[in-house]
Amino acid sequence: MTRIALAGMIPGMAKFSFTAGAAVLLLACTPGVQETASAQNPSEVGGRVGDRTFTIQQLDDRWRELDPTQHAQATDLLYEGRRAALDDIIANLVLEKAAAAKGTPVPEYLEAETQARLTPVTDNAVAAFYAENRGQMQGRPLEAMSGAIRQFLEERAVEEARNRLIAELRAADPSISVLLEPPRRPVQIADTDPVLGPASAPVTIVEYSDFQCPFCARVAPTLKQLRETYGDRIRIVWKDFPLTQIHPQAFKASEAGWCADEQDKYWEYHDRLFENQQALTDADLKRHAAGLGLDTRRFDECLDSSRHAERVRAGLGEGARLGITSTPTLFINGRTVAGAQPYEVFSRIIDEELARAR
């Protein structure tokens, strides 16, 4: 089944629903999620057995061994809650400061400045949103859904305008510092992993992904845009994580990627699969290889032999140890980004990591 994965979502990008029907924006493919959190100092003693003591850090290490998924989700949730609280405090303070400088009450200042940055919602935007999410409209025509869609887009536009205002005020205030250290996962990168970008890049994005997952296809253009923006300052690494419970063709597609890699065409083949997600049978995989000009005899023999199946299983094992349950799951210098998040989520973290590197 598919479920909503909203971890790491920025303000204004929470789920939306229509009162006319259960239409929800989904960001990831996942078999299931659970969440919990803990907050004691790692050096504190959490228990004793005889004359032996066990610190919170030791308990966390054992927790990570026993249930890596739950541990990862809890650690991320704790950081995200603290970061959201800090961002809210900062937003209120910079708004108060800016409003006071203009001698205006905060609500009036916020309303005026938000309206000045507001992008109107057009009929074309409503129609485009409907077309993009047609599968979740339960067969209702555009005329029936346009009112709810427009309301959602207008509310989102207001939130985005407010976020732009807060970002501008924060950028102009040198007294603001974010000292929270985000959780990081020790993601291993092998010499054989498909990579875009130099090893010297200060920011590495490791993507655990699935060729049959629609949300993985949705994040691919975002990663391309990031490469265009940041160039050699980022490196992107691919890891296989086919969710065979819901994507039965994904495992073989991952094998096919490695067969294309034998002929130095991994990324070209990667793009081809995401452009043709409805055509991933074995015959389709071979046809895609032929369309890219690969040696079809070599490719077909490779795919039929399943000689890269162990590599794909290795990716699944790595991901499981990191606590991954959904695709796409990405790690930016070890920081988790779950789901097909907007460009702004990635760029904010990348900018923070570049600043940290400096």
C-alpha positions in Angstrom: 0.0 0.0 0.0 1.0 3.6 -0.2 1.0 6.0 2.7 1.8 9.7 3.4 5.3 10.4 4.5 5.6 14.0 5.7 8.9 14.0 7.6 10.9 17.1 7.0 8.0 19.0 5.4 8.4 22.8 5.4 5.6 25.2 6.4 3.0 25.5 3.7 3.6 22.0 2.3 1.5 20.0 4.8 -1.0 17.6 3.4 -4.1 19.0 1.8 -7.5 17.4 1.6 -10.8 18.4 -0.1 -14.0 18.3 1.8 -15.5 17.0 -1.5 -13.3 13.9 -1.3 -10.2 12.3 0.1 -7.7 13.8 -2.3 -4.3 13.9 -0.6 -0.8 14.9 -1.8 1.5 11.9 -1.3 5.3 12.3 -1.1 6.7 8.8 -0.8 6.1 5.1 -1.4 6.2 3.2 1.9 4.9 0.0 3.5 4.5 1.5 6.9 5.8 4.1 9.5 5.9 4.4 13.3 7.2 7.2 15.4 8.5 7.9 19.0 11.1 10.1 20.7 13.4 10.5 23.7 15.3 13.6 25.0 17.7 12.8 27.8 21.4 13.8 27.7 23.4 11.0 26.1 25.9 11.0 29.0 23.2 10.5 31.7 22.9 7.1 33.3 19.7 5.4 32.2 20.0 2.2 34.3 22.1 0.0 36.5 22.6 -3.7 36.9 24.6 -4.5 39.9 27.8 -2.4 39.8 27.4 -1.7 36.1 25.8 1.5 34.7 24.4 2.1 31.2 24.3 5.6 29.7 21.5 6.9 27.5 24.1 6.8 24.6 24.6 3.1 25.2 20.9 2.5 25.3 20.5 4.5 22.1 23.2 2.4 20.4 21.4 -0.8 21.4 18.1 0.6 20.3 19.6 1.3 16.9 20.7 -2.3 16.7 17.4 -3.7 17.8 15.1 -1.4 15.7 17.0 0.9 13.3 13.8 2.1 11.7 12.2 3.2 14.9 15.4 4.8 16.2 15.9 6.7 13.0 12.4 8.0 12.9 12.5 9.0 16.6 15.8 10.8 16.3 14.6 12.7 13.2 11.2 13.6 14.8 12.9 15.0 17.9 15.2 17.2 15.8 12.4 18.3 13.5 10.2 19.3 16.5 13.0 21.3 18.1 13.9 23.0 14.8 10.2 23.9 14.1 9.9 25.4 17.6 13.1 27.4 17.0 12.0 28.6 13.6 8.7 29.7 15.0 10.4 31.6 17.8 12.7 33.3 15.3 9.8 34.1 13.0 7.9 35.8 15.7 10.9 37.8 16.9 11.9 39.1 13.5 8.3 40.1 12.7 8.1 42.0 16.0 11.3 43.7 15.3 10.4 44.7 11.7 6.9 45.8 12.7 8.3 47.9 15.5 10.7 49.6 13.1 7.8 50.7 11.0 5.6 51.6 14.0 3.0 49.1 12.9 1.2 46.4 14.9 2.5 42.9 13.9 -0.8 41.7 12.4 -1.1 44.7 10.1 2.6 44.6 9.1 2.4 40.8 8.4 -0.8 41.3 6.3 0.6 44.1 4.2 4.0 42.5 3.6 2.4 39.1 2.8 0.0 40.7 0.3 3.0 42.5 -1.4 4.7 39.2 -2.0 1.5 37.2 -2.9 1.4 35.4 -6.3 -2.2 35.3 -7.6 -3.8 31.9 -8.4 -4.8 31.8 -12.0 -7.3 29.5 -13.8 -4.4 27.9 -15.6 -2.8 27.1 -12.2 -6.0 25.4 -11.0 -6.2 23.4 -14.2 -2.6 22.4 -14.1 -3.0 21.2 -10.5 -6.0 19.2 -11.4 -4.2 17.6 -14.3 -1.2 16.7 -12.1 -3.4 15.1 -9.4 -6.2 13.7 -11.6 -5.7 10.2 -10.2 -6.7 11.4 -6.7 -9.8 13.3 -7.8 -12.0 10.1 -7.6 -13.3 10.7 -11.1 -14.7 14.2 -10.3 -14.4 16.7 -13.2 -12.4 19.9 -13.0 -15.6 22.0 -12.7 -16.5 20.1 -9.5 -13.1 20.4 -7.9 -11.9 23.8 -9.0 -13.3 25.6 -6.0 -11.5 23.4 -3.5 -8.3 23.4 -5.6 -8.4 27.2 -5.8 -8.9 27.5 -2.0 -6.0 25.2 -1.4 -3.7 27.0 -3.8 -4.6 30.4 -2.4 -3.9 29.2 1.1 -0.6 27.8 0.0 0.3 31.0 -1.8 -0.3 33.0 1.4 1.9 30.6 3.4 4.6 30.8 0.7 4.5 34.6 0.7 4.8 34.7 4.5 7.7 32.2 4.3 9.5 34.5 1.8 9.0 37.5 4.1 10.4 35.5 7.1 13.4 34.3 5.0 14.2 37.9 4.0 14.0 39.2 7.6 16.1 36.3 8.8 18.7 36.8 6.1 19.0 40.5 7.0 19.5 39.9 10.8 23.1 38.8 11.6 22.3 38.2 15.2 20.4 34.9 14.4 22.2 31.6 14.8 20.9 28.1 14.6 23.1 25.9 16.8 21.0 22.7 16.8 23.0 19.9 15.3 20.8 17.7 13.1 21.0 13.9 13.3 23.2 12.3 10.7 23.3 8.7 9.5 26.7 7.1 8.6 25.9 6.3 5.0 28.6 4.1 3.3 29.5 4.9 -0.3 31.2 2.2 -2.4 33.6 2.8 -5.3 31.1 1.0 -7.5 28.1 3.2 -6.6 26.7 5.3 -9.5 27.8 8.9 -8.9 27.2 12.3 -10.4 29.6 15.0 -9.3 33.2 15.0 -7.9 34.3 13.2 -4.7 35.7 16.6 -3.5 32.2 18.1 -3.3 31.4 19.5 0.2 27.8 18.1 0.0 27.0 14.5 -0.8 23.4 13.5 -1.5 22.8 9.7 -1.3 19.5 8.6 -2.8 17.9 5.3 -1.9 15.4 4.8 -4.6 13.1 2.5 -6.6 12.6 2.7 -10.4 8.9 1.8 -10.1 8.1 4.4 -7.4 6.2 7.4 -8.8 7.6 9.7 -6.0 11.1 8.7 -6.9 10.4 9.8 -10.5 9.0 13.1 -9.1 12.2 13.9 -7.2 14.4 13.2 -10.2 13.8 16.7 -11.8 14.5 18.3 -8.4 17.9 16.6 -8.2 18.6 17.7 -11.8 17.7 21.3 -10.8 20.0 21.1 -7.8 22.9 19.9 -10.0 22.3 22.9 -12.3 22.2 25.3 -9.3 25.1 24.0 -7.3 27.3 22.3 -9.9 30.4 20.6 -8.5 29.6 21.6 -5.0 27.2 18.6 -4.7 27.7 14.9 -5.4 24.7 12.6 -6.0 25.0 8.9 -5.2 22.4 6.3 -6.2 21.4 3.3 -4.0 18.9 0.6 -4.9 16.0 0.2 -2.6 13.2 -1.6 -4.6 10.0 -2.0 -2.6 9.0 -5.3 -4.0 5.9 -5.6 -1.8 4.2 -2.8 -3.8 6.5 -2.5 -6.9 7.0 -6.1 -8.2 9.1 -4.9 -11.3 11.4 -2.7 -9.3 14.0 -5.3 -8.4 14.6 -6.4 -11.9 14.7 -2.8 -13.0 17.5 -2.2 -10.5 19.4 -5.2 -11.9 18.9 -3.7 -15.4 20.5 -0.5 -14.2 23.7 -2.4 -13.3 23.6 -4.2 -16.7 23.6 -0.7 -18.3 26.4 0.3 -16.0 28.6 -2.5 -17.5 28.4 -0.5 -20.7 29.0 2.9 -19.0 25.4 4.0 -19.5 24.0 3.9 -16.0 22.6 7.4 -15.8 21.2 7.4 -19.3 19.4 4.2 -18.5 18.3 5.6 -15.1 16.6 8.5 -16.8 15.0 6.2 -19.4 13.4 4.1 -16.8 11.9 7.1 -14.9 10.6 8.4 -18.2 8.9 5.0 -18.8 7.7 3.8 -15.4 4.7 2.0 -17.0 7.0 -0.1 -19.1 9.3 -2.2 -16.8 8.7 -5.8 -17.8 11.8 -7.7 -18.8 11.0 -7.2 -22.4 10.6 -3.5 -21.8 14.0 -3.3 -20.0 15.7 -4.9 -22.9 13.9 -2.6 -25.3 15.1 0.5 -23.4 18.6 -0.8 -23.6 18.3 -1.2 -27.4 16.9 2.3 -27.6 20.0 3.7 -25.9 22.3 1.9 -28.4 23.6 -0.6 -25.9 25.0 -4.0 -27.0 21.8 -5.9 -26.7 23.4 -9.3 -26.7 25.6 -8.4 -23.7 22.7 -6.6 -21.9 20.2 -9.4 -22.4 22.6 -12.0 -21.2 23.4 -9.9 -18.1 19.7 -9.3 -17.3 18.7 -13.0 -17.9 21.5 -14.2 -15.7 20.5 -12.0 -12.7 24.2 -11.6 -11.9 23.6 -8.2 -10.3 20.8 -9.4 -8.0 23.2 -9.6 -5.0 24.2 -5.9 -5.5 20.5 -5.0 -5.4 20.0 -7.0 -2.2 23.0 -5.3 -0.7 21.4 -1.9 -1.3 18.2 -3.2 0.5 20.3 -4.4 3.4 22.1 -1.1 3.7 18.9 0.8 3.6 17.3 -1.4 6.2 20.2 -0.9 8.6 19.7 2.9 8.2 16.0 2.5 9.1 14.6 3.2 5.7 11.0 2.3 5.1 10.0 4.5 2.1 11.3 5.7 -1.2 12.7 8.0 -2.0 14.8 8.5 1.1 17.8 10.7 0.7 20.7 11.7 2.9 22.3 15.1 2.5 25.7 14.8 4.3 23.9 12.2 6.4 20.8 14.3 7.1 17.5 12.5 6.2 15.1 13.9 3.6 12.1 11.5 3.2 9.8 11.7 0.2 9.6 13.9 -2.9 10.1 17.1 -1.1 10.1 20.5 -2.9 13.3 22.0 -4.2 13.3 24.5 -1.3 13.7 21.8 1.3 16.8 20.4 -0.4 18.3 23.9 -1.1 17.8 25.0 2.5 19.7 22.0 3.8 22.4 22.2 1.1 22.9 25.9 2.0 23.3 25.0 5.6 25.8 22.3 4.8 27.8 24.6 2.6 27.9 27.3 5.3 29.0 24.6 7.8 31.8 23.5 5.5 33.0 27.1 5.3 
